[in-house]
Amino acid sequence: MMRAVIYLLPLTFIFFTIADGKRILPLLQPQPLESFKVNATQNVGSCTYTVSIRTSCSSTTYTRDQISLAFGDAYGNQVYAPRLDDPYSRTFESCSTDTFQIKGPCTYQICYLYLYRSGYDGWKPESVTVYGYYTKAATFNYNVFIPNGVWYGFDFCYGRGSASA
């Protein structure tokens, strides 16, 4: 009997981890995507998104780096914000949350999000949450320094016309 419990316990954990997708996503780390293509012409917007970015307390005190953002759905709809940073307004200071209103095409459920950093200061976001009118909130947990000069993030679209297309 004890031997059966020892074998079933790990299987139960795996089942509930896979069954509840929210538990498995935080285990994944952001990845660089060299081939990412921004579709800036698609940004004629009829939908507004609220993007909340929490900067980690272990980030640099502030950054003067250029920060860009792109997110979208599995069907090729993409929202692009070419420059979110503003050193004069104290965006992206450590231990802070910055909120942005971004217009773009309407999307289905957001399943990918990439950040781009250009500069010398460095920056460590803790998380990025996108709120859309027609979609559930999508949170992407980073908690790592964003490398310079490369799109860096997550793609949970599983190849259905995703960001790398």
DSSP file with accessible surface (Angstrom, degrees, kcal/mol):
  #  RESIDUE AA STRUCTURE BP1 BP2  ACC     N-H-->O    O-->H-N    N-H-->O    O-->H-N    TCO  KAPPA ALPHA  PHI   PSI    X-CA   Y-CA   Z-CA
    1    1 A M     >        0   0  189      0, 0.0     4,-1.7     0, 0.0     5,-0.1   0.000 360.0 360.0 360.0 -45.9    0.0    0.0    0.0
    2    2 A M  H  >  +     0   0  135      1,-0.2     4,-2.2     2,-0.2     5,-0.2   0.882 360.0  55.0 -62.9 -37.4    2.8    2.5    0.9
    3    3 A R  H  > S+     0   0  183      1,-0.2     4,-1.8     2,-0.2    -1,-0.2   0.904 105.9  51.9 -64.2 -38.4    4.6    1.7   -2.3
    4    4 A A  H  > S+     0   0   48      1,-0.2     4,-2.3     2,-0.2    -1,-0.2   0.907 108.9  50.4 -64.8 -40.2    1.5    2.6   -4.3
    5    5 A V  H  X S+     0   0   72     -4,-1.7     4,-2.2     1,-0.2    -1,-0.2   0.919 107.5  53.7 -64.8 -40.7    1.2    5.9   -2.5
    6    6 A I  H  < S+     0   0  103     -4,-2.2    -1,-0.2     1,-0.2    -2,-0.2   0.892 114.1  42.0 -63.0 -37.1    4.8    6.7   -3.2
    7    7 A Y  H  X S+     0   0  152     -4,-1.8     4,-0.9     1,-0.2    -1,-0.2   0.845 115.8  48.2 -78.3 -34.3    4.3    6.1   -6.9
    8    8 A L  H  X S+     0   0  101     -4,-2.3     4,-2.5    -5,-0.2     5,-0.2   0.813  98.1  68.6 -78.8 -28.4    0.9    7.9   -7.2
    9    9 A L  H  X S+     0   0  120     -4,-2.2     4,-2.1     1,-0.2     5,-0.2   0.949 102.2  43.4 -59.9 -50.5    1.9   11.1   -5.4
   10   10 A P  H  > S+     0   0   69      0, 0.0     4,-2.4     0, 0.0    -1,-0.2   0.904 114.0  52.3 -63.2 -36.3    4.3   12.4   -8.1
   11   11 A L  H  X S+     0   0  107     -4,-0.9     4,-2.5     2,-0.2    -2,-0.2   0.890 107.5  51.9 -65.4 -37.7    1.8   11.4  -10.8
   12   12 A T  H  X S+     0   0   64     -4,-2.5     4,-2.4     2,-0.2     5,-0.2   0.927 109.6  49.7 -63.0 -43.2   -0.9   13.3   -9.0
   13   13 A F  H  X S+     0   0  143     -4,-2.1     4,-2.1    -5,-0.2    -2,-0.2   0.938 111.7  48.0 -61.2 -45.4    1.3   16.4   -8.8
   14   14 A I  H  X S+     0   0   87     -4,-2.4     4,-2.5     1,-0.2     5,-0.3   0.932 111.0  51.6 -63.0 -43.6    2.1   16.2  -12.5
   15   15 A F  H  X S+     0   0  128     -4,-2.5     4,-2.9     1,-0.2     5,-0.2   0.947 113.0  43.2 -58.9 -49.8   -1.6   15.8  -13.4
   16   16 A F  H  X S+     0   0  106     -4,-2.4     4,-1.5     1,-0.2    -1,-0.2   0.837 112.6  53.7 -71.0 -28.2   -2.7   18.8  -11.5
   17   17 A T  H  < S+     0   0   14     -4,-2.1     7,-0.4    -5,-0.2     6,-0.3   0.930 115.9  38.6 -69.2 -41.7    0.2   20.9  -12.7
   18   18 A I  H  < S+     0   0  117     -4,-2.5    -2,-0.2    -5,-0.2    -3,-0.2   0.901 113.9  55.3 -75.2 -38.7   -0.6   20.1  -16.4
   19   19 A A  H  < S+     0   0   66     -4,-2.9     2,-0.8    -5,-0.3    -1,-0.2   0.853 107.8  51.1 -64.6 -33.5   -4.4   20.3  -15.8
   20   20 A D  S >X S-     0   0   64     -4,-1.5     3,-2.1    -5,-0.2     4,-0.7  -0.802  73.0-168.9-107.3  92.5   -4.1   23.8  -14.4
   21   21 A G  H 3> S+     0   0   37     -2,-0.8     4,-1.7     1,-0.3     3,-0.4   0.750  79.8  69.2 -56.1 -25.2   -2.1   25.8  -17.0
   22   22 A K  H 34 S+     0   0  163      1,-0.2    -1,-0.3     2,-0.2    -4,-0.1   0.802  96.9  53.2 -66.6 -25.9   -1.6   28.7  -14.6
   23   23 A R  H <4 S+     0   0  144     -3,-2.1     4,-0.3    -6,-0.3    -1,-0.2   0.807 109.3  47.0 -77.4 -29.8    0.6   26.6  -12.4
   24   24 A I  H >< S+     0   0   59     -4,-0.7     3,-1.2    -7,-0.4     4,-0.4   0.843  99.6  67.5 -83.0 -30.0    3.0   25.6  -15.2
   25   25 A L  G >< S+     0   0   58     -4,-1.7     3,-1.8     1,-0.3    -1,-0.1   0.890  92.7  57.2 -62.5 -41.1    3.5   29.0  -16.8
   26   26 A P  G 3  S+     0   0   67      0, 0.0    -1,-0.3     0, 0.0    -2,-0.1   0.748  98.3  64.3 -64.6 -16.2    5.4   30.6  -14.0
   27   27 A L  G <  S+     0   0  122     -3,-1.2     2,-0.2    -4,-0.3    -2,-0.2   0.690  87.2  88.6 -76.7 -17.5    8.0   27.8  -14.3
   28   28 A L  S <  S-     0   0   76     -3,-1.8   113,-0.1    -4,-0.4   126,-0.0  -0.584  70.2-141.4 -84.6 145.4    8.9   28.9  -17.8
   29   29 A Q        -     0   0  106     -2,-0.2   113,-0.1     1,-0.1   124,-0.1  -0.764  25.9-100.3-103.4 148.8   11.6   31.5  -18.3
   30   30 A P        -     0   0    2      0, 0.0   124,-0.2     0, 0.0    -1,-0.1  -0.311  40.6-153.9 -63.4 153.3   11.6   34.3  -21.0
   31   31 A Q  E     -A  153   0A 115    122,-3.2   122,-2.6     2,-0.0     2,-0.1  -0.947  16.1-111.1-130.1 149.6   13.6   33.6  -24.1
   32   32 A P  E     -A  152   0A  60      0, 0.0     2,-0.4     0, 0.0   120,-0.2  -0.480  24.8-160.1 -73.9 150.2   15.3   35.7  -26.7
   33   33 A L    >   +     0   0   32    118,-2.3     3,-1.2    -2,-0.1   118,-0.5  -0.829  12.6 179.6-135.9  95.9   13.8   35.7  -30.2
   34   34 A E  T 3  S+     0   0  164     -2,-0.4    -1,-0.1     1,-0.2   117,-0.0   0.827  82.1  52.4 -64.6 -32.2   16.2   36.8  -32.8
   35   35 A S  T 3  S+     0   0   60      2,-0.1    -1,-0.2   116,-0.1     2,-0.1   0.343  75.8 134.6 -91.6   8.8   13.6   36.3  -35.7
   36   36 A F    <   -     0   0   15     -3,-1.2     2,-0.5   115,-0.1   128,-0.1  -0.356  38.8-159.8 -63.5 132.0   10.8   38.4  -34.1
   37   37 A K        -     0   0  140    126,-0.8     2,-0.4   128,-0.2   128,-0.1  -0.966   7.9-142.9-118.6 123.8    9.2   40.7  -36.6
   38   38 A V        -     0   0   47     -2,-0.5     2,-0.9     1,-0.1     3,-0.2  -0.655   4.0-151.5 -82.6 135.3    7.2   43.7  -35.5
   39   39 A N    >   +     0   0   63     -2,-0.4     3,-1.2     1,-0.2     4,-0.2  -0.704  26.2 165.9-105.7  76.4    4.2   44.5  -37.6
   40   40 A A  G >   +     0   0   57     -2,-0.9     3,-1.4     1,-0.3    -1,-0.2   0.776  69.6  64.3 -66.4 -26.0    4.0   48.3  -37.0
   41   41 A T  G >  S+     0   0  121      1,-0.3     3,-0.6    -3,-0.2    -1,-0.3   0.735  93.9  62.5 -71.6 -17.9    1.6   48.8  -39.9
   42   42 A Q  G <  S+     0   0   49     -3,-1.2    -1,-0.3     1,-0.2    -2,-0.2   0.528  76.1  94.4 -82.5  -3.0   -1.0   46.8  -38.0
   43   43 A N  G <   +     0   0   43     -3,-1.4     2,-0.7    -4,-0.2    -1,-0.2   0.359  41.7 123.4 -79.6   9.8   -1.1   49.2  -35.1
   44   44 A V    <   -     0   0  129     -3,-0.6     2,-0.4    60,-0.1    60,-0.1  -0.623  61.1-146.1 -65.9 113.4   -4.1   51.2  -36.5
   45   45 A G        +     0   0   34     -2,-0.7    -2,-0.1     1,-0.1     3,-0.1  -0.729  51.2 159.9-106.8 137.1   -6.1   50.6  -33.4
   46   46 A S  S    S+     0   0  104     58,-1.1     2,-0.3    -2,-0.4    -1,-0.1   0.300  75.9  62.1-118.4   2.5   -9.7   50.1  -32.6
   47   47 A a  E     -F  104   0B  10     57,-2.2    57,-2.4    59,-0.0     2,-0.4  -0.957  69.1-146.5-126.4 147.7   -9.0   48.6  -29.2
   48   48 A T  E     -F  103   0B  58     -2,-0.3    85,-0.5    55,-0.2     2,-0.4  -0.943  13.7-164.8-114.3 135.8   -7.3   50.0  -26.2
   49   49 A Y  E     -FG 102 132B   5     53,-3.1    53,-2.8    -2,-0.4     2,-0.6  -0.907  14.1-141.6-117.3 145.6   -5.2   47.9  -23.8
   50   50 A T  E     -FG 101 131B  41     81,-2.4    81,-3.1    -2,-0.4     2,-0.5  -0.944  19.4-166.8-105.0 124.3   -4.0   48.6  -20.3
   51   51 A V  E     -FG 100 130B   0     49,-2.8    49,-2.6    -2,-0.6     2,-0.5  -0.966   3.2-166.2-116.0 123.9   -0.5   47.4  -19.7
   52   52 A S  E     -FG  99 129B  25     77,-2.9    77,-2.7    -2,-0.5     2,-0.5  -0.953   4.5-170.1-112.5 120.4    0.9   47.2  -16.2
   53   53 A I  E     -FG  98 128B   0     45,-3.2    45,-2.8    -2,-0.5     2,-0.6  -0.957   5.9-160.5-116.9 119.4    4.6   46.7  -15.8
   54   54 A R  E     -FG  97 127B  71     73,-2.6    72,-3.6    -2,-0.5    73,-1.4  -0.874  11.5-147.3 -98.9 120.7    6.1   46.0  -12.4
   55   55 A T  E     - G   0 125B   0     41,-3.1    40,-0.6    -2,-0.6    41,-0.4  -0.760  25.1-111.1 -89.0 134.6    9.8   46.7  -12.1
   56   56 A S    >   -     0   0    5     68,-2.6     3,-1.4    -2,-0.4    39,-0.5  -0.235  12.2-128.1 -63.6 149.6   11.7   44.4   -9.7
   57   57 A b  T 3  S+     0   0   71     37,-0.3    -1,-0.1     1,-0.3    37,-0.1   0.685 111.6  58.0 -70.1 -17.2   13.1   45.7   -6.5
   58   58 A S  T 3  S+     0   0   68     66,-0.1    -1,-0.3     2,-0.0     3,-0.1   0.278  87.3 103.6 -96.8  12.2   16.5   44.2   -7.6
   59   59 A S  S <  S-     0   0   13     -3,-1.4    35,-0.1    65,-0.2    64,-0.1  -0.293  90.2 -74.3 -77.9 173.5   16.5   46.2  -10.8
   60   60 A T        -     0   0   43      1,-0.1    34,-0.4    -2,-0.1    -1,-0.2  -0.294  51.4-104.5 -61.4 157.1   18.7   49.3  -11.3
   61   61 A T  S    S-     0   0  104      1,-0.2    33,-1.8    32,-0.2     2,-0.3   0.899  95.9 -19.1 -54.9 -42.2   17.4   52.3   -9.4
   62   62 A Y        -     0   0  119     31,-0.2     2,-0.4    59,-0.1    31,-0.2  -0.955  66.9-136.5-154.7 166.8   16.2   53.8  -12.6
   63   63 A T        -     0   0    4     28,-0.6    28,-0.1    -2,-0.3    60,-0.1  -0.991  16.0-170.5-133.2 143.9   16.8   53.3  -16.3
   64   64 A R        +     0   0  139     -2,-0.4    -1,-0.1    58,-0.1    28,-0.0   0.225  55.6 123.5-104.8   6.4   17.3   55.6  -19.2
   65   65 A D  S    S-     0   0    5     57,-0.2     2,-0.5     1,-0.1    54,-0.2  -0.305  71.2-107.7 -68.5 152.6   17.1   52.7  -21.7
   66   66 A Q  E     -B  118   0A  66     52,-3.0    52,-2.1    18,-0.1     2,-0.5  -0.698  36.8-163.2 -79.7 127.8   14.6   52.6  -24.5
   67   67 A I  E     -B  117   0A   0     -2,-0.5    17,-3.4    50,-0.2    18,-0.7  -0.966   9.5-179.7-118.9 124.5   11.9   50.0  -23.7
   68   68 A S  E     -B  116   0A   2     48,-2.6    48,-2.2    -2,-0.5     2,-0.3  -0.840   7.9-158.0-119.8 161.8    9.6   48.7  -26.4
   69   69 A L  E     +BC 115  81A   1     12,-2.2    12,-3.1    -2,-0.3     2,-0.3  -0.994  11.3 178.1-142.9 140.6    6.8   46.2  -26.1
   70   70 A A  E     +BC 114  80A   0     44,-2.3    44,-3.0    -2,-0.3     2,-0.3  -0.987  11.6 161.6-142.2 136.6    5.0   43.9  -28.5
   71   71 A F  E     +BC 113  79A   0      8,-2.3     8,-3.4    -2,-0.3     2,-0.3  -0.967   5.9 143.7-147.3 162.6    2.2   41.4  -27.7
   72   72 A G  E     -BC 112  78A   0     40,-1.7    39,-2.5    -2,-0.3    40,-1.5  -0.973  36.8 -84.3-174.7-168.6   -0.5   39.5  -29.6
   73   73 A D    >   -     0   0    0      4,-1.8     3,-1.0    -2,-0.3    37,-0.1  -0.448  46.2 -94.3-112.4-176.9   -2.6   36.5  -30.2
   74   74 A A  T 3  S+     0   0    5     35,-0.5    36,-0.1     1,-0.2    33,-0.0   0.471 114.4  65.4 -79.4  -0.8   -2.2   33.2  -32.0
   75   75 A Y  T 3  S-     0   0  145      2,-0.1    -1,-0.2     0, 0.0    86,-0.1   0.191 119.5 -94.4-110.6  14.9   -3.9   34.5  -35.2
   76   76 A G  S <  S+     0   0   36     -3,-1.0     2,-0.5    85,-0.6    -2,-0.1   0.436  77.4 139.1  91.4  -0.4   -1.3   37.2  -36.2
   77   77 A N        -     0   0   38      2,-0.0    -4,-1.8    28,-0.0     2,-0.4  -0.681  31.2-176.8 -78.0 126.1   -2.9   40.2  -34.5
   78   78 A Q  E     -C   72   0A   9     -2,-0.5     2,-0.4    -6,-0.2    -6,-0.2  -0.979  22.6-157.7-133.0 139.1   -0.1   42.2  -32.9
   79   79 A V  E     -C   71   0A   1     -8,-3.4    -8,-2.3    -2,-0.4     2,-0.4  -0.956  17.3-168.7-113.5 132.5    0.0   45.3  -30.8
   80   80 A Y  E     -C   70   0A  45     -2,-0.4   -10,-0.2    23,-0.2    23,-0.1  -0.980  16.5-172.5-129.4 129.1    3.3   47.3  -30.8
   81   81 A A  E     -C   69   0A   9    -12,-3.1   -12,-2.2    -2,-0.4     3,-0.2  -0.949   9.9-164.4-117.3 105.4    4.5   50.1  -28.5
   82   82 A P  S    S+     0   0   69      0, 0.0     2,-0.3     0, 0.0    -1,-0.1   0.777  74.6  12.9 -67.1 -25.2    7.7   51.5  -30.0
   83   83 A R        +     0   0  140      1,-0.1   -15,-0.2   -15,-0.1   -17,-0.0  -0.811  52.9 161.6-157.9 111.2    8.8   53.4  -26.9
   84   84 A L        +     0   0   17    -17,-3.4   -16,-0.1    -2,-0.3    -1,-0.1   0.663  53.1  97.4 -97.7 -23.3    7.3   53.2  -23.4
   85   85 A D        +     0   0   14    -18,-0.7   -21,-0.1     6,-0.0   -19,-0.1  -0.296  38.3 171.6 -72.7 153.2   10.2   54.8  -21.4
   86   86 A D    > > -     0   0   68      5,-0.1     3,-1.7   -21,-0.1     5,-1.3  -0.643  14.4-166.6-158.3  94.5   10.4   58.4  -20.4
   87   87 A P  G > 5S+     0   0   54      0, 0.0     3,-0.8     0, 0.0   -22,-0.0   0.789  88.4  60.5 -58.7 -23.9   13.3   59.2  -18.1
   88   88 A Y  G 3 5S+     0   0  218      1,-0.2     0, 0.0     2,-0.1     0, 0.0   0.739 105.3  46.7 -76.5 -22.3   11.8   62.6  -17.2
   89   89 A S  G < 5S-     0   0   64     -3,-1.7    -1,-0.2     2,-0.0    -4,-0.0   0.325 112.5-117.2-101.3   7.4    8.6   61.0  -15.8
   90   90 A R  T X 5 +     0   0  165     -3,-0.8     3,-0.7    -4,-0.4     2,-0.1   0.828  50.1 171.9  65.2  36.6   10.6   58.4  -13.7
   91   91 A T  T 3 < +     0   0   14     -5,-1.3   -28,-0.6     1,-0.2    -1,-0.2  -0.432  58.5  20.3 -73.3 151.2    9.2   55.3  -15.5
   92   92 A F  T 3  S+     0   0    0      1,-0.2    -1,-0.2   -39,-0.2     2,-0.2   0.791  78.5 159.4  62.0  34.9   10.7   51.9  -14.7
   93   93 A E    X   -     0   0   48     -3,-0.7     3,-1.1   -31,-0.2   -38,-0.3  -0.547  53.3 -85.7 -76.0 154.5   12.2   52.8  -11.3
   94   94 A S  T 3  S+     0   0   37    -33,-1.8   -37,-0.3   -34,-0.4   -38,-0.2  -0.250 112.4  16.4 -61.5 148.5   13.0   49.8   -9.1
   95   95 A b  T 3  S+     0   0   62    -40,-0.6     2,-0.3   -39,-0.5    -1,-0.2   0.769 105.0 115.9  60.3  30.9   10.0   48.7   -6.9
   96   96 A S    <   -     0   0   25     -3,-1.1   -41,-3.1   -41,-0.4     2,-0.4  -0.863  56.7-141.5-126.7 162.1    7.5   50.6   -9.0
   97   97 A T  E     -F   54   0B  68     -2,-0.3     2,-0.4   -43,-0.2   -43,-0.2  -0.991  15.4-165.5-122.6 128.6    4.6   49.8  -11.2
   98   98 A D  E     -F   53   0B  27    -45,-2.8   -45,-3.2    -2,-0.4     2,-0.4  -0.934   4.3-156.9-114.3 139.0    3.9   51.8  -14.4
   99   99 A T  E     -F   52   0B  86     -2,-0.4     2,-0.3   -47,-0.2   -47,-0.2  -0.951  10.2-174.3-121.1 135.5    0.7   51.6  -16.3
  100  100 A F  E     -F   51   0B  33    -49,-2.6   -49,-2.8    -2,-0.4     2,-0.6  -0.949  21.5-141.0-128.9 146.6    0.2   52.5  -20.0
  101  101 A Q  E     -F   50   0B 123     -2,-0.3     2,-0.4   -51,-0.2   -51,-0.2  -0.945  28.3-175.6-104.1 121.3   -2.8   52.8  -22.3
  102  102 A I  E     -F   49   0B  13    -53,-2.8   -53,-3.1    -2,-0.6     2,-0.3  -0.977  14.0-149.0-124.9 130.7   -1.9   51.3  -25.7
  103  103 A K  E     +F   48   0B 139     -2,-0.4   -23,-0.2   -55,-0.2   -55,-0.2  -0.756  36.6 127.2 -96.6 144.8   -4.1   51.4  -28.8
  104  104 A G  E     -F   47   0B   0    -57,-2.4   -57,-2.2    -2,-0.3   -58,-1.1  -0.963  59.1 -47.1-172.6-175.6   -3.9   48.6  -31.4
  105  105 A P        -     0   0   15      0, 0.0     2,-0.1     0, 0.0   -60,-0.1  -0.319  65.8 -98.4 -67.2 152.3   -5.8   46.1  -33.3
  106  106 A a        -     0   0   45     26,-0.0     2,-0.3    27,-0.0   -28,-0.1  -0.486  48.2-164.9 -69.5 141.6   -8.3   44.0  -31.4
  107  107 A T        -     0   0   10     -2,-0.1     3,-0.1     1,-0.1    27,-0.1  -0.808  21.2-125.1-123.4 164.4   -7.0   40.6  -30.5
  108  108 A Y  S    S-     0   0  155     -2,-0.3    -1,-0.1     1,-0.3    27,-0.1  -0.111  79.7 -27.3 -83.5-161.6   -8.2   37.3  -29.3
  109  109 A Q  S    S-     0   0   76      1,-0.1   -35,-0.5    -2,-0.1     2,-0.3  -0.270  74.6-118.9 -57.7 127.7   -6.6   35.9  -26.1
  110  110 A I        +     0   0    7     26,-0.4   -37,-0.3   -37,-0.1    -1,-0.1  -0.516  42.9 163.7 -70.1 127.2   -3.1   37.3  -25.8
  111  111 A c        +     0   0   17    -39,-2.5    45,-3.4    -2,-0.3     2,-0.3   0.390  55.4  45.9-129.7  -1.7   -0.5   34.5  -25.8
  112  112 A Y  E     +BD  72 155A   4    -40,-1.5   -40,-1.7    43,-0.2     2,-0.3  -0.995  51.6 175.2-140.9 152.1    2.8   36.1  -26.5
  113  113 A L  E     -BD  71 154A   0     41,-2.2    41,-2.6    -2,-0.3     2,-0.4  -0.941   5.0-175.4-154.0 131.4    4.6   39.2  -25.2
  114  114 A Y  E     -BD  70 153A  11    -44,-3.0   -44,-2.3    -2,-0.3     2,-0.3  -0.980   8.6-156.8-129.3 143.7    8.1   40.5  -25.9
  115  115 A L  E     -BD  69 152A   0     37,-2.6    37,-2.8    -2,-0.4     2,-0.4  -0.886   5.3-158.2-113.8 149.6   10.1   43.4  -24.5
  116  116 A Y  E     -BD  68 151A  64    -48,-2.2   -48,-2.6    -2,-0.3     2,-0.4  -0.998   6.6-169.2-130.0 129.8   13.0   45.1  -26.2
  117  117 A R  E     -Be  67 148A  22     30,-0.6    32,-3.1    33,-0.5     2,-0.4  -0.973   5.6-178.9-122.1 132.9   15.6   47.1  -24.3
  118  118 A S  E     +B   66   0A  51    -52,-2.1   -52,-3.0    -2,-0.4     2,-0.3  -0.973  44.4  54.6-131.9 118.0   18.2   49.4  -25.9
  119  119 A G  S    S-     0   0   15     -2,-0.4   -54,-0.1   -54,-0.2    -2,-0.1  -0.954  79.1 -88.6 153.7-168.5   20.8   51.2  -23.7
  120  120 A Y  S    S+     0   0  221     -2,-0.3    -1,-0.1     2,-0.1    28,-0.0   0.488  98.6  73.2-117.4  -8.2   23.4   50.9  -21.1
  121  121 A D  S    S-     0   0   40      1,-0.1   -59,-0.1   -61,-0.0    -1,-0.1   0.876  85.1-139.1 -79.0 -38.4   21.6   51.1  -17.7
  122  122 A G        -     0   0   12      1,-0.1     2,-0.3   -63,-0.1   -57,-0.2  -0.041  12.5-144.8  90.9 158.8   19.9   47.7  -17.6
  123  123 A W        -     0   0    1     23,-0.3    23,-2.4   -64,-0.1    -1,-0.1  -0.934   9.5-161.3-163.9 138.0   16.4   46.9  -16.4
  124  124 A K        -     0   0   34     -2,-0.3   -68,-2.6    21,-0.2     2,-0.2  -0.868  11.8-164.2-127.3  96.4   14.7   44.0  -14.6
  125  125 A P  E     -G   55   0B   0      0, 0.0    18,-1.6     0, 0.0    19,-0.7  -0.554   8.6-159.2 -75.8 145.1   10.9   43.8  -14.9
  126  126 A E  E     -     0   0B  74    -72,-3.6    16,-1.6     1,-0.4     2,-0.3   0.885  69.4 -18.5 -85.3 -48.4    9.2   41.6  -12.4
  127  127 A S  E     -GH  54 141B  22    -73,-1.4   -73,-2.6    14,-0.3     2,-0.4  -0.992  49.2-148.0-157.0 158.4    6.0   41.1  -14.4
  128  128 A V  E     -GH  53 140B   0     12,-2.2    12,-2.9    -2,-0.3     2,-0.4  -0.999  15.4-170.0-130.8 127.1    3.9   42.5  -17.3
  129  129 A T  E     -GH  52 139B  15    -77,-2.7   -77,-2.9    -2,-0.4     2,-0.5  -0.977   5.0-160.1-120.9 131.2    0.1   42.2  -17.3
  130  130 A V  E     -GH  51 138B   0      8,-2.6     8,-2.3    -2,-0.4     2,-0.5  -0.949   3.5-165.5-112.4 127.1   -2.0   43.1  -20.3
  131  131 A Y  E     +G   50   0B 113    -81,-3.1   -81,-2.4    -2,-0.5     2,-0.3  -0.959  11.6 179.2-112.4 123.8   -5.7   43.9  -19.9
  132  132 A G  E     -G   49   0B  17      3,-0.6     3,-0.4    -2,-0.5   -83,-0.1  -0.903  35.4-125.5-123.2 156.8   -7.9   44.0  -23.0
  133  133 A Y  S    S+     0   0  191    -85,-0.5    -1,-0.1    -2,-0.3   -84,-0.1   0.885 111.4  32.5 -66.5 -39.7  -11.6   44.6  -23.4
  134  134 A Y  S    S+     0   0  161    -27,-0.1     2,-0.3   -26,-0.1    -1,-0.2   0.363 116.8  60.3-100.1   2.8  -12.3   41.3  -25.3
  135  135 A T  S    S-     0   0   20     -3,-0.4    -3,-0.6   -27,-0.1     2,-0.1  -0.897  83.1-104.0-129.7 160.7   -9.7   39.1  -23.5
  136  136 A K        -     0   0  154     -2,-0.3   -26,-0.4     1,-0.1    -6,-0.1  -0.475  56.1 -85.3 -74.9 154.3   -8.8   37.9  -20.1
  137  137 A A        -     0   0   54     -2,-0.1     2,-0.5    -6,-0.1    -6,-0.2  -0.340  43.9-152.9 -59.6 139.0   -5.9   39.5  -18.4
  138  138 A A  E     -H  130   0B  11     -8,-2.3    -8,-2.6    -3,-0.1     2,-0.4  -0.981   8.3-165.5-120.4 122.0   -2.6   37.9  -19.4
  139  139 A T  E     -H  129   0B  68     -2,-0.5     2,-0.5   -10,-0.2   -10,-0.2  -0.921   4.3-167.2-111.5 132.9    0.4   38.1  -17.0
  140  140 A F  E     -H  128   0B   7    -12,-2.9   -12,-2.2    -2,-0.4     2,-0.7  -0.980  12.8-148.4-119.7 117.5    4.0   37.3  -18.0
  141  141 A N  E     +H  127   0B  76     -2,-0.5   -14,-0.3   -14,-0.2   -15,-0.1  -0.794  28.3 159.2 -92.5 115.8    6.4   36.8  -15.2
  142  142 A Y        +     0   0    5    -16,-1.6   -16,-0.2    -2,-0.7    -1,-0.2   0.885   7.4 166.0 -96.2 -76.8   10.0   37.9  -16.1
  143  143 A N        +     0   0   84    -18,-1.6     2,-0.3     1,-0.2   -17,-0.2   0.813  53.2  97.0  55.8  34.3   12.1   38.6  -12.9
  144  144 A V  S    S-     0   0   35    -19,-0.7     2,-0.2   -21,-0.1    -1,-0.2  -0.971  85.3 -94.1-140.5 155.0   15.3   38.6  -15.0
  145  145 A F        -     0   0  101     -2,-0.3   -21,-0.2   -21,-0.2   -86,-0.0  -0.514  41.5-122.0 -68.8 136.4   17.3   41.4  -16.6
  146  146 A I        -     0   0    2    -23,-2.4   -23,-0.3    -2,-0.2    -1,-0.1  -0.690  28.0-122.9 -80.6 125.5   16.3   42.1  -20.2
  147  147 A P    >   -     0   0   47      0, 0.0     3,-0.7     0, 0.0   -30,-0.6  -0.302  31.6-100.0 -66.3 156.6   19.3   41.7  -22.5
  148  148 A N  B 3  S+e  117   0A  82      1,-0.2   -30,-0.2   -32,-0.1     3,-0.1  -0.564  94.0   5.4 -80.1 134.4   20.3   44.6  -24.7
  149  149 A G  T 3  S+     0   0   39    -32,-3.1     2,-0.3    -2,-0.3    -1,-0.2   0.686 104.5  92.9  75.7  22.6   19.3   44.7  -28.3
  150  150 A V  S <  S-     0   0   16     -3,-0.7   -33,-0.5   -33,-0.4     2,-0.3  -0.998  77.9-110.2-146.2 142.6   17.1   41.6  -28.6
  151  151 A W  E     - D   0 116A  31   -118,-0.5  -118,-2.3    -2,-0.3     2,-0.4  -0.593  43.4-172.7 -68.2 132.9   13.4   40.9  -28.3
  152  152 A Y  E     +AD  32 115A  38    -37,-2.8   -37,-2.6    -2,-0.3     2,-0.3  -0.990  27.4  69.4-138.6 123.4   13.0   38.9  -25.1
  153  153 A G  E     -AD  31 114A   1   -122,-2.6  -122,-3.2    -2,-0.4     2,-0.3  -0.924  66.7 -40.1 173.2-143.1    9.9   37.3  -23.7
  154  154 A F  E     - D   0 113A   9    -41,-2.6   -41,-2.2    -2,-0.3     2,-0.4  -0.917  21.6-171.1-129.2 145.9    7.3   34.5  -24.0
  155  155 A D  E     + D   0 112A  45     -2,-0.3     3,-0.3   -43,-0.2   -43,-0.2  -0.897  15.6 162.0-136.5 103.9    5.3   32.8  -26.7
  156  156 A F        +     0   0   32    -45,-3.4   -44,-0.2    -2,-0.4   -82,-0.1   0.037  50.4 101.7-104.2  21.3    2.6   30.5  -25.4
  157  157 A c  S >  S-     0   0    0    -46,-0.2     3,-0.9   -84,-0.1    -1,-0.2   0.632  79.1-137.4 -81.8 -16.1    0.7   30.4  -28.7
  158  158 A Y  T 3   -     0   0  170     -3,-0.3    -2,-0.1     1,-0.2     3,-0.0   0.886  62.9 -57.8  59.8  42.8    2.1   26.9  -29.6
  159  159 A G  T 3  S+     0   0   61      1,-0.2     2,-1.5    -4,-0.0    -1,-0.2   0.558  94.0 136.0  75.6  10.4    2.8   27.7  -33.2
  160  160 A R  S <  S-     0   0  134     -3,-0.9   -84,-0.2     1,-0.2    -1,-0.2  -0.469  99.1 -50.9 -90.4  67.1   -0.7   28.8  -34.3
  161  161 A G  S    S+     0   0   36     -2,-1.5   -85,-0.6   -86,-0.1    -1,-0.2   0.891  96.7 169.7  72.7  37.8    0.4   31.8  -36.3
  162  162 A S    >   -     0   0   11    -87,-0.1     3,-2.1     1,-0.1   -88,-0.1   0.087  49.9 -73.1 -80.2-169.6    2.4   33.1  -33.4
  163  163 A A  T 3  S+     0   0    4      1,-0.3  -126,-0.8   -91,-0.1    -1,-0.1   0.751 125.6  58.0 -58.7 -30.7    4.9   35.9  -33.0
  164  164 A S  T 3         0   0   60   -128,-0.1    -1,-0.3     0, 0.0    -2,-0.1   0.508 360.0 360.0 -83.3  -0.2    7.7   34.2  -34.9
  165  165 A A    <         0   0   96     -3,-2.1  -128,-0.2  -128,-0.1    -5,-0.0  -0.319 360.0 360.0 -73.6 360.0    5.6   33.8  -38.0
